[in-house]
Amino acid sequence: MAETEQRYNFICPNCSGSFSIQIERIPPVQARFRCPHCKEPMDFPSREEARAYVRLQAETASSASPPAPSDASSPSPPLGVPPRKSDRLPREKSPLADQTGEGQGARFYVEKAGFQTDVFDRRDMRNLIRTGELLETDRIRVDDSAAVNAGDLPYLISLFRMAKEQRAKPPAVCRTHTDLVAFFKCNDTKRPLCEKCAPEKKFGGQTIRVCQHCGGTATDLTLA
């Protein structure tokens, strides 16, 4: 199929809205623009990355799907159009599948001190990577998969690359509410906390900040 006819399917990580775009209309470099559905900013791959994703989708579909009988009543979906859920063959879930547009609803777990019970989505991971809270060497589990280095997940490669290219490092964010700036930290776990996660409480005539997660005391977060 000619490239002018190939389309890249994209799913917004914020609202899960989907749309497609012709390969030739994708910018040659990675870009960030607003979703046409929810208007939230999202990261978009470069033209070469999108071309690789489409090719990988085609190869995966051809290797995973059995050949259709000659008298099949339903035609195969065209390239670039994901099959209906009922048409998909069951297969083992893998975090590497995120690179092809799958796993947008995946849940990420960080095996690192201070992240004990936290569950993150892709938007949370983007915020943690941008602020330097998450490194490529940190161990990550995606859903029920075994832990791997964050930098080895194709789904996160572009986010780490963009973090390296950003001109200024954003302030630390709360690990429970990654859209909120962290103004405090837990003295025990060093966990960054927002106002919601470090409420004021009175003890013996004194007012202190208390970590909502472990009950320990929290102090002002010193900005680097």
N, C-alpha and C positions, 0 to 999 in steps of 0.2 A: 504494500500500500504506500502511495506517495506520502511524503511528510505533510504536505498541505492538507491531506485528508485525515491524518492522525490527530487524535485529541487526547489531552491529558485530563483525567478526572481528579478533582480536588475536593476534599471534605474539610470544612471549616472546623478547627479544633475547639472553637467556642460554642457554636450553635449546632454543629453537625450538619449544616446545610451543605448541599453538594452542587457543583456546577462543573462544566468542562470548557476547555479552551484549545484552540488549534495550536499545535507545537510551534509553528512558525510565528505565532503572535506572542510567545513567551519571551521576556527579555533575556539577553545572553548572560546576565549576571543575576544572582539571587536578589530578591526584592521583598519589600514588605508593603502591603496595601490592605485596604479595608474590605472585609467580606461584603458582598452585595446583599446579603440577607440580614445579618445582625450589625453590620458596620464596625465590628471590632477589628483591630489590626491583626494580621496573620502573616507568617513567613511563607514565601513562595519560592520554589526551587528555580535554578537557572534552566535555560533551554536544554543544555546537555544533560542535566540531571533528570529533567522531565522526560527527555527522549529515552534515557536509560530505564526509567520507571515503566514507561509504556512497553518497551521491548521485554522487560522482565515479566510484566503482566502477561504478555502474549506467550512467552516461553513457559511460564507457570501454568497457564490455562491449557496449553497444548500437551504438556506432560502429565497434568493431573486429570484431565477429562478424557474418557474413553471415546473412540471415534463413534460418531452418530450413525445409526443405520441408514441405509439408502432411502428407506421409505419413511423416515422420521417426519412427523407432522409439524414439529416446531423447528424453525431454523435456528442456527446458533447465533448468539448475540454478536454484533459487529465489534471490531477491535476498539478498545477504549470505553466500552459500555459494560459495567460490571453486571454479571448474571444475577438474576433474582435469587434471594436467599434460598428459596426452595429448590433451585437448580444447582446449588453448589454441593460438591462432594465433601463429606466430612473429612477433615484432615487435622493433623496435630498442630496446635497453635504455637507459633514461634514469635519472639520479639522481633526477629529480622523481617517478618512480614510487614512491619509498619512502613518500610521503605516503599512498598508498592501501594500504599494508600489504605491498607487494612490496619486494624487495631487502633483506630482513632479513639475508641472508647476504653482503651487499655488503662490499667491502674498500675502505677509505679511504686515500688517500695525501695527505700534507701537503707542499705545495711551499714549504718554509720552512727556514731554516738550522737545523741540529740535528735535522732529521727525515728525513735523506737516504734511508735505505732502509727506513724503518719502514712497516709495514702495520697498519692498525687496523680493528677491527670497531666496531659501534655502541656497545657498552659502553665501549670504550676512548675513543671520541669524547666520550661523556658525562663521563668522568673528566677528560679534558683540558679540556673546556669549563668544568666546575665549578671547576677550579683556576686558570683564567685562562691556561693554556698555549696555548689555541686561541681566536682572535678571529674575529669575524664577517667581517672583511676579509681573513683568511688564505685563500689559494687552496687548493682541495681538488679532488682527482680521485676519482671513484667508479668503481671497476673500470677499464674502458677509456674512460670518458667524458673529454671535455675539461675542463680545470680551470675552476672557478667559485668565487665568493666563498662561504665557508662559510655566511654569513648568508642566502644566496639559496637554500639547499637546504631545501625544506619539511620534509625528514626531520629537520633539526637546529634548526628554528625554536623548537620548544617547549623544547629543551635550553638554548638561549641565554636564553630568557625566564626559565626557572627559575633559571639562574645569576645573573641580575640581581636576582631576588627573594630569594635566599638571604641569611640574616642574617650568616653568617660564611663567609669564604673558606677552603676546605680547604687543607692544605699541599700543596706540589708533589708530583707523583707521577713515578715512573720512566716513561720513554717506551716502554720495552720491556715492562715489567710494570706497567701502569697501576693495578693494584690495590694496589701497594706504594708506601709513602711514600719519597720521594727524600731521602737524607741527604747526598749528595755531588753535585758537578757537575764536568764535564769542563772543564779550563782552556782547552782549544782551542775546543770547540764550544759551551760553556756548557750542555751537555745535562744535565738532572737524572738522577741515577743512584741506584739502590738498592744494597743490600749486594752483591747478586749481580752487578751490572754494574760495580762498583768494588771488586774484590777487593784484598786487601793482598798486596804482593810486596816481597821484600827485594832491595836493590841496594847493594852496597858497605857493608854493615852497617847501612843505613837501611831502614826499612819505610815504603813509600808506597802510596797508592791509585792503581790504574791503570784507566783507562777501557777496558772490554772491547771497545768499538766502534772506537776509533781508535788505541789503544795509548798515548795521552797520559796525563799525570798528572791526578789528580782531587783536589779539596780539599773540605772540609766546606761544605755548602750553608748559606748565611746566611739565616735565616728573616726574612721581612719583618715 
